Amino acid sequence: MSRPHIIILGGSGNTGRMIAELLLQQADVDLTLAGRRLAKVQAVADELRQKHENRQISAIQVDAGDLAGLEKAFARADFVVVSSSTIEHTRFVAEAALKAGIGYFDHQPTSRDKIATLKSLKTRIIEAGCCFITEGGVIPGLPAMLVRYLAPRFDRLESAQVAFVMQDDKAPSPETLIELKTQWKQYQPLVFKQGTWQLAEQMVEFDFTESFGTKPCMACYLDELESLPKEIASLREVGFYIGALASNWFMRWVARPITSLIPTRSLGFRRLSARLLSWGIRFNPPPYLMMIMVEGRGWCNGESVFMRLRLSHPSSYFVTAASSVACLLQYLSQDIPPGLWYQADAVDDERMLSDLQRLGVKVEIETVASH
Ligand SMILES: NC(=O)c1ccc[n+]([C@@H]2O[C@H](COP(=O)([O-])OP(=O)(O)OC[C@H]3O[C@@H](n4cnc5c(N)ncnc54)[C@H](OP(=O)(O)O)[C@@H]3O)[C@@H](O)[C@H]2O)c1
């Protein structure tokens, strides 16, 4: 049987190139790296070819906004990993994948438009026998999976709160920042309480160890959490929270004051703002760390139990790549059937966590029981 051939759209990006490297290390696959600028994907492909001589690794120029180009690029692939900030082109990418009869995975920000587009194609995805996995990566991607991991460790899990914080000095491209900002505007501060999803009344503090200390965090609804209260009948409270992102002197005194004066109506001005903010990220002070944790409260053997599981790594891009690859390894071993899935629903949580640890993500678990 020939090796699976995976095409990575955005193969020259911060995350895409790490996914490529990890995939070559962890799976017997061939790769095509795709992006609009051929020289960039070509340079990454050349570097990878030197380290992985026995694999087919190529580069191709393709724009996610060009349906015919996507169809041509996907014709010789078995699977597409969408690692590009191209949510606006989800329909083209998904249609081209369906036409080629290949699988699909994205780790883009959570997006109502993206999810709606993919759901509108669900019947065709199933009829074609394809496996489409969306909402991959860390945020979205891990929160619901972490709650599922904790649940069987309790006789009765009553509350599960997931919190995330990160600080990096490696900036996403201005386009990726614009996409993030656009999606961020759609986020709703909803948590599940008293039998319903409701607006969070206040910020909640989480302990991010000595690295970040205790930080107030803001609630943020993710679609992947929706099914948890039905699935885990004892769950009375569930939520996902984000800690304030880092700031630095450049952002505070230069970038933000200037960008607040730049009109946001035109794309050109939005790009200018994003370029300034993207540039400002390099002034972020250490520690460079991404931490995601779940805190569970409930009962075990008649005792009240608090359990906390923390995942951390110096690079948020690495954890996004590692989570994506850990999910793809389950797809490649045929453990994820055809259909449309969220990463958090598709994966086996025990295997996912053990793979993340094996790939270098620090995993710590602590339990406190009281009578
Ligand atoms: N779920 C999570 O936990 C998580 C975490 C981090 C990032 N993300 C998301 O992951 C995506 C990638 O982030 P990143 O920081 O790695 O991005 P990045 O470094 O900015 O790279 C973006 C990549 O996409 C390519 N690209 C952009 N527009 C394209 C188009 N129209 N057609 C084809 N390729 C295109 C770029 O190459 P060219 O410019 O040459 O085309 C580049 O290779 C973003 O959507 C980001 O928000 C998610």
The ligand as a Tripos MOL2 file, in Angstrom:
@<TRIPOS>MOLECULE
LIG
   48    52     1     0     0
SMALL
NO_CHARGES

@<TRIPOS>ATOM
      1 N1         -6.7410   26.0800   17.2010 N.am      1 LIG1
      2 C1         -5.6620   26.6320   17.7470 C.2       1 LIG1
      3 O1         -5.3280   26.3340   18.8770 O.2       1 LIG1
      4 C2         -4.8070   27.6120   16.9710 C.ar      1 LIG1
      5 C3         -3.5790   28.0390   17.4970 C.ar      1 LIG1
      6 C4         -2.7550   28.8730   16.7090 C.ar      1 LIG1
      7 C5         -3.1720   29.2820   15.4470 C.ar      1 LIG1
      8 N2         -4.4140   28.8820   15.0100 N.ar      1 LIG1
      9 C6         -4.8770   29.2570   13.6640 C.3       1 LIG1
     10 O2         -4.1200   28.5080   12.7150 O.3       1 LIG1
     11 C7         -3.9950   29.2230   11.4960 C.3       1 LIG1
     12 C8         -2.5170   29.3850   11.1390 C.3       1 LIG1
     13 O3         -1.8730   30.1820   12.1310 O.3       1 LIG1
     14 P1         -0.3120   30.5340   12.0340 P.3       1 LIG1
     15 O4          0.0030   31.4720   13.1190 O.co2     1 LIG1
     16 O5          0.4810   29.2870   11.8720 O.co2     1 LIG1
     17 O6         -0.3190   31.3300   10.6420 O.3       1 LIG1
     18 P2          0.8460   32.1160    9.8890 P.3       1 LIG1
     19 O7          2.1840   31.8630   10.5000 O.co2     1 LIG1
     20 O8          0.3840   33.5000    9.7380 O.co2     1 LIG1
     21 O9          0.8400   31.3690    8.4530 O.3       1 LIG1
     22 C9         -0.2760   31.3930    7.6120 C.3       1 LIG1
     23 C10        -0.0120   30.4160    6.4690 C.3       1 LIG1
     24 O10        -1.1560   30.3980    5.6230 O.3       1 LIG1
     25 C11        -0.7660   30.6750    4.2730 C.3       1 LIG1
     26 N3         -1.8780   31.3900    3.6350 N.ar      1 LIG1
     27 C12        -2.4350   32.5600    4.0210 C.ar      1 LIG1
     28 N4         -3.4330   32.8900    3.1790 N.ar      1 LIG1
     29 C13        -3.5110   31.9120    2.2420 C.ar      1 LIG1
     30 C14        -4.3280   31.6780    1.1000 C.ar      1 LIG1
     31 N5         -5.2780   32.5650    0.7330 N.pl3     1 LIG1
     32 N6         -4.1480   30.5480    0.3990 N.ar      1 LIG1
     33 C15        -3.1790   29.6460    0.7500 C.ar      1 LIG1
     34 N7         -2.3670   29.8220    1.8010 N.ar      1 LIG1
     35 C16        -2.5290   30.9370    2.5440 C.ar      1 LIG1
     36 C17         0.5080   31.5200    4.4200 C.3       1 LIG1
     37 O11         1.3680   31.4570    3.2780 O.3       1 LIG1
     38 P3          1.2480   32.5670    2.1000 P.3       1 LIG1
     39 O12         1.1050   33.8850    2.7720 O.co2     1 LIG1
     40 O13         2.4870   32.3780    1.2920 O.co2     1 LIG1
     41 O14         0.0230   32.1700    1.3260 O.co2     1 LIG1
     42 C18         1.1720   30.7940    5.5850 C.3       1 LIG1
     43 O15         1.8080   29.6270    5.1360 O.3       1 LIG1
     44 C19        -4.7020   30.5620   11.7600 C.3       1 LIG1
     45 O16        -6.0280   30.4680   11.3000 O.3       1 LIG1
     46 C20        -4.6430   30.6970   13.2660 C.3       1 LIG1
     47 O17        -5.6270   31.5550   13.7910 O.3       1 LIG1
     48 C21        -5.2220   28.0680   15.7350 C.ar      1 LIG1
@<TRIPOS>BOND
     1     1     2 1
     2     2     3 2
     3     2     4 1
     4     4     5 ar
     5     4    48 ar
     6     5     6 ar
     7     6     7 ar
     8     7     8 ar
     9     8     9 1
    10     8    48 ar
    11     9    10 1
    12     9    46 1
    13    10    11 1
    14    11    12 1
    15    11    44 1
    16    12    13 1
    17    13    14 1
    18    14    15 2
    19    14    16 1
    20    14    17 1
    21    17    18 1
    22    18    19 2
    23    18    20 1
    24    18    21 1
    25    21    22 1
    26    22    23 1
    27    23    24 1
    28    23    42 1
    29    24    25 1
    30    25    26 1
    31    25    36 1
    32    26    27 ar
    33    26    35 ar
    34    27    28 ar
    35    28    29 ar
    36    29    30 ar
    37    29    35 ar
    38    30    31 1
    39    30    32 ar
    40    32    33 ar
    41    33    34 ar
    42    34    35 ar
    43    36    37 1
    44    36    42 1
    45    37    38 1
    46    38    39 2
    47    38    40 1
    48    38    41 1
    49    42    43 1
    50    44    45 1
    51    44    46 1
    52    46    47 1
@<TRIPOS>SUBSTRUCTURE
     1 LIG1         1 GROUP 0 **** ****
